[in-house]
Amino acid sequence: MIERQRLPVLSPAQALRYVSALPHGDAPADLVALAAEELVEPFDGVLAVRTIRPGAPQR
């Protein structure tokens, strides 16, 4: 039931397949992709970039 609440895009049959496979580590790739798309918050790629050289910011 928890997965259906967190992932309402899954049908009951998909949710059952997903949670049944999770303990074995072999969840179907299509459902893993759907779950990741729904559960993982997008991030701003520009703010996530780190420089390889330390230094003061340039103005």
Backbone bond lengths (Angstrom), bond angles and torsions (degrees), N, CA, C in turn:
res aa  C-N    CA-C-N  psi(-1)  N-CA   C-N-CA  omega(-1)  CA-C   N-CA-C  phi
1 M - - - 1.452 - - 1.530 111.12 -
2 I 1.322 116.81 -34.99 1.457 120.21 -178.38 1.526 110.20 -59.54
3 E 1.328 117.50 -45.20 1.457 120.08 -178.36 1.531 111.13 -64.49
4 R 1.302 118.44 -35.85 1.468 120.66 178.40 1.520 110.11 -66.77
5 Q 1.318 117.99 -31.58 1.458 120.72 177.59 1.519 110.91 -74.04
6 R 1.323 116.96 -40.44 1.464 120.85 -178.34 1.523 111.85 -81.03
7 L 1.317 116.93 -26.58 1.466 121.89 -178.46 1.527 109.84 -128.23
8 P 1.311 117.47 72.05 1.464 119.31 -177.44 1.526 113.26 -66.28
9 V 1.339 117.56 -11.83 1.465 119.69 178.58 1.524 111.82 -73.74
10 L 1.338 117.04 -16.96 1.457 120.05 178.28 1.522 110.33 -80.68
11 S 1.317 115.05 137.50 1.456 119.09 173.04 1.527 107.21 -73.17
12 P 1.332 118.84 164.51 1.470 119.63 177.54 1.537 112.20 -57.14
13 A 1.320 117.29 -38.60 1.467 120.37 179.55 1.533 110.78 -66.96
14 Q 1.333 117.64 -40.84 1.462 121.40 178.26 1.524 110.85 -65.76
15 A 1.325 116.76 -42.09 1.464 120.65 179.15 1.521 110.42 -61.93
16 L 1.309 117.31 -40.70 1.465 121.15 178.15 1.520 110.96 -64.06
17 R 1.336 117.35 -44.31 1.473 120.67 177.57 1.520 110.67 -60.89
18 Y 1.319 115.91 -42.48 1.459 121.51 -176.91 1.524 111.59 -64.92
19 V 1.321 117.15 -53.71 1.471 119.67 -176.44 1.521 111.93 -71.54
20 S 1.313 118.21 -26.30 1.463 120.47 177.41 1.526 111.38 -71.30
21 A 1.314 116.87 -32.39 1.464 121.08 -177.61 1.522 113.28 -87.14
22 L 1.317 118.43 -22.35 1.468 121.19 -176.28 1.529 114.10 -56.12
23 P 1.324 120.19 -46.54 1.472 118.91 -178.35 1.531 113.44 -61.81
24 H 1.315 117.09 -25.06 1.461 121.50 -178.41 1.527 112.29 -92.09
25 G 1.335 116.74 -9.28 1.449 121.30 178.95 1.518 114.51 76.58
26 D 1.318 117.29 17.92 1.467 119.77 -177.88 1.526 111.70 -125.56
27 A 1.319 115.75 45.25 1.464 120.26 178.66 1.530 109.31 -65.43
28 P 1.328 118.02 142.83 1.462 121.21 179.91 1.526 111.27 -58.79
29 A 1.322 115.59 135.60 1.466 121.60 -174.92 1.525 112.05 -58.60
30 D 1.337 117.36 -37.22 1.462 119.08 -178.83 1.521 111.49 -65.81
31 L 1.328 117.27 -36.98 1.461 120.57 179.32 1.522 111.61 -75.93
32 V 1.327 117.19 -34.20 1.465 120.64 176.13 1.522 109.57 -63.80
33 A 1.328 116.61 -43.27 1.467 120.40 179.22 1.525 110.63 -62.93
34 L 1.317 116.66 -41.99 1.466 120.56 179.28 1.524 110.66 -65.16
35 A 1.322 116.91 -43.71 1.467 120.96 179.14 1.524 110.79 -63.57
36 A 1.324 117.14 -43.06 1.465 120.63 179.68 1.524 110.57 -63.17
37 E 1.318 116.66 -40.54 1.464 120.70 179.34 1.522 111.61 -63.12
38 E 1.323 116.43 -37.02 1.458 120.71 -177.21 1.530 113.12 -83.80
39 L 1.329 117.90 -33.09 1.461 121.02 -171.45 1.528 114.47 -96.08
40 V 1.315 117.88 -27.32 1.459 120.77 -176.19 1.524 108.88 -90.38
41 E 1.323 115.60 124.90 1.452 120.58 179.87 1.522 109.67 -74.47
42 P 1.316 117.32 134.95 1.466 118.92 177.41 1.528 110.15 -67.91
43 F 1.315 115.61 152.18 1.456 119.40 178.47 1.517 109.25 -122.22
44 D 1.305 114.64 159.42 1.458 120.56 178.52 1.524 107.47 -81.55
45 G 1.317 116.88 109.44 1.457 121.69 -177.27 1.512 113.94 -60.74
46 V 1.310 117.23 -31.08 1.464 120.47 179.52 1.516 110.22 -66.37
47 L 1.312 117.16 -42.05 1.461 120.33 -179.63 1.530 112.12 -73.92
48 A 1.313 117.80 -17.05 1.455 121.54 -178.14 1.524 112.72 -88.13
49 V 1.325 117.81 -8.61 1.462 121.39 -178.27 1.517 109.92 -74.13
50 R 1.333 114.88 134.79 1.466 119.92 176.60 1.521 108.08 -119.74
51 T 1.291 115.47 144.99 1.459 120.00 179.39 1.523 110.22 -80.23
52 I 1.315 116.54 154.13 1.468 119.52 177.98 1.521 111.45 -91.88
53 R 1.345 115.99 -13.49 1.469 120.65 178.56 1.520 109.22 -114.26
54 P 1.312 117.73 128.33 1.458 118.79 175.54 1.528 109.86 -73.32
55 G 1.270 115.55 156.25 1.460 119.29 177.64 1.501 110.87 162.61
56 A 1.298 115.35 172.21 1.461 121.94 179.01 1.516 109.72 -78.23
57 P 1.315 117.54 147.52 1.472 119.96 176.78 1.524 110.80 -61.53
58 Q 1.298 117.00 142.03 1.464 123.34 179.27 1.528 108.43 -88.68
59 R 1.307 116.61 142.71 1.461 120.65 178.20 1.495 110.15 -112.46
